[in-house]
Amino acid sequence: MSEALQWSLQDDCLMLTGELGSDTLLPLWDAREEVVSRLQRIDLSGVQRVDTGGVALLIHLVALARDLGHTPVVTGSDENLHTLVKLYNLPPEVIPFDVA
């Protein structure tokens, strides 16, 4: 059973905890317009698992934020997410990982 995805928006940072997957992302999807209004960073350090649905949501959130003139980065990601991004052959700007 999947652990529910919890999220909060702290200033310009979207903090996620739990599992970012197809069966847990609906509440965040429903709030996406509010979330991206000032989004500069997506912190995944509290996320235990990301599946392909989660990757799709991250791509969408980044794109929506860019449409509003923001330049969001993803922090706290694990190797599994990086592997999914590589498997899908996604360009680095689609999910911009913070390398610092």
N, C-alpha and C positions, 0 to 999 in steps of 0.2 A: 504494500500500500504506500502511496506517495505521501510525503510530508507536505502539508499545505505551504504554499508560497506566501510569505509575509513581505510587505514592502512599506517603506515610508520615504517621504521626500523631505530631506533636511537641507534647507537652502537650495543649492543647485545640484545636490547629489541624491540619486535614487539608490537607497539601501535595500538589498534583497536578502532574504534568508529562507531556508527550506529548499524545495526542489522547484526548478524552473523547467517545467515540462508541459506537454500537451494537455495533461489532465489537471494541471494546477494554475495555469496562466490566465484563465478567463477574467478574474477580478482585475488584474493589472491591465489586460487588454481593454476592458471596459473603461478604465480610468486613463488611458494613454494620452488623450488630449490634455488633460490636467497635468499629467506627469511631465510631458515634454515642454511645457510652457517656459520653463527656465532650466532645463536639463543641461548640465555640463559634464556630469560624471555618473557612471553606473557602477556601483560597488557590489561585486559578487562574492566578497570574502565570506559571507555567511551562507552561500549556496552549496549544498552537498552534491547536486546532480543537475545537469542540463541535458535535455534531449533535443532532437531536431526541431520540435515545436518551440522550445526555448530559444534556439538559435534564430529561428524565423522572427520571433518577437523582438529579440535584441536588434536584429537588422532593421526591423520596422521602426523601433523607437529611435535608433540613431538617425534613420532617414527623416523621420518627422521632425526631430530636433534640428537637423541641418536645414530643413525647409524653413525653419523659423530663425535661421542665422546663427545657431549655436554650433559648437564644435565638441561634441561629447566624446569622452574616452571611457573605456571599460577597465576597471581595476579589480584586483583580487580574484582574477580568473584562475582556474586550475588547468592542468595539462589536458584533461579530457575535452574541455571546450576548445582548446587550441588544436587538438587532434581533429575534432569535428570540422572546424574551420578549414583545416588543411585538406581533409577528405573531400569537402565540397569545393575545394579550389577557389575559395573566396578571396578577392583582393583585400589587402590590408585595410583599406579605407572603409570597407563595409562594416566591419566590427573593429574599430580602432582601439587596440590594446595599449594601455599605458605601460611603457617600457621602463619607467623610472622605479 
